């Protein structure tokens, strides 16, 4: 389910909390049928169908029984009973829910079972006309938090987190949206890696279980459509931290609504050639609206580089230090296949500095002027060498401060 302030959905969708935001259905002394109709209409714009067995109103509280979300190509998601507290009807015909409380969510796909120990959604707004073409027809919320998240494969927990928290703060007459998301106590069991060689290699590197956390900080300006993803990072203990920053413009409410309608159209005509062609044409047209401003990808080492050199050295019968020098020697030869001398020199120089003293390595793209996304896609498919100058690509090692999008 697609919801307003789309930038904040980059991490949440993978954990099913996107759909959560929509499960509120009317009640209290209000018109429950009207509330349900408006909610369902807004949710259906993304191709997701909401169903439930019963509505139980109690003053300003509504409880939905046996809530379920269905969308083409995805497993049906049961949400059980959902309670909505503090439901109010707004003068314009929309509804506001102070808090939506979900119990345990669990569903299976293949051999994997996914579960969340409850979700709380705060400040849920349900539009008056969910079928309208304007941005105001989309659901919105002020934040949410989840309980523990787990993925179980054949009876073994392969992934878990303590939970996710997202806060949304609106400023400048709600035009600018500030977001912060954190996911804590991440744990990945590498003992369940199927490939024996990969599992043994990870064990020799000293990694049988990975722990860490995730973080996202960003802003979105509705009027300009500017997304500023300041930090989207994954930190793994004794491995390192991988972070992304990004600036892109043109991501306006109109763009988001068009994306939503395109997905809904695809969902209503699954598998048909005509529908796919229409979606492809719509996507190409929509991409014309997006402009790339800058990006940065940075890795901060926390021992994985030295472990990898030692491991590779043992495989070749040499020390980690000898492997380090061998990699530095071979780097220019391996990069020669790129056929981009300027970039090859940057990578080789940065890699040499990093390998001598592994701290961090950063790749930035900061063009002098915004570049239309279709231009970038065309260059990548036609002549990738153009991207170096087009995007002003730079590779930097052991920067004393974190490189960010802006110059």
Buried (B, 14 or more C-beta within 10 A) or exposed (E): BBBBBBBBBBBBBEBBBBBBBBBBBBBBEBBBEBBBBBBBBBBBBBBBBBEBEEBEBEEBBBBBEEBBBEBBEBBEBEBBBBBBBBBEBEEEEBBBBBBBBBBBBBBEEEEBBBBBBBBBBBBBBBBBBBEBEEBBBBBBBBBBBBBBBBBBBEEEBBBBBBBBBBBBEBEEEEEBBBBBBBBEEBBBBBEEBEEEEEBEBBEEBEBEEBBBBBBBBBBBBBEEBBBBBBBBBBBBBBBBBBBBBBBBBBBBBBBBBBBBBBBBBBBEBEEEEEBEEBBEEBEEEBBEBBBBBBBBBBBBBBBBBBBBBBBBBEEEEBEBEEBBBBBBEEBBEEBEEEEBEEBBEBBBBBBBBBBEEBBBBBBBBBBEEBBBBBBBEEBEEEEEBBBBEBBBBBBBBBBEEBBBBEE
